[in-house]
């Protein structure tokens, strides 16, 4: 079983995901090419290299770990339930060091609430034959062929009870579920025999 809270402490490539948490490890060069050494890294705005962690998860008061902490920050007056879909993104070295040292503030600083109207998210990973509930690119030595993302948007009653909102929720509609399947581009490594 994959623990999404600690997966970034070990070197991982590609994608690691569960049914409710998706982490991508990508190479995204800094547009300004302004890198610092790992000793000089002081904020998450700085980068030590091209490697970045991008994580999608639910901010939920009833959850645990980072999702619960994001929910507490975004909805301090709310007692329970989902607050919305969140995204954490930042330097691989900086965030993995913060997770390893049990430092919550760098992770929270890198996290943003994307959509308050989302009350649930589910991920599944297609291996070419069947849908899987979990995926670890390092263990499986490949990316999934596709990722299924199912978003549940809150209903009018839930939205009107969302006391943490300063104004009426413009998305106050009956519960709706939206499903999208994202195919991943096929990228196979060059086999050394083919190079010769």
Secondary structure by P-SEA (a helix, b strand, c coil): ccccccccccccccccccccbbbbbcccccccccccccccccccccccccbbbbbbbbbccccccaaaaaaaaaccccccccccbbbbbccaaaaaaaaaaccaaaaaaacccccccccbbbbbbbcccccccccccccccccccbbbbbbbbbcaaaaaacccccccccccccbbbbbbbbbccccccccccccc
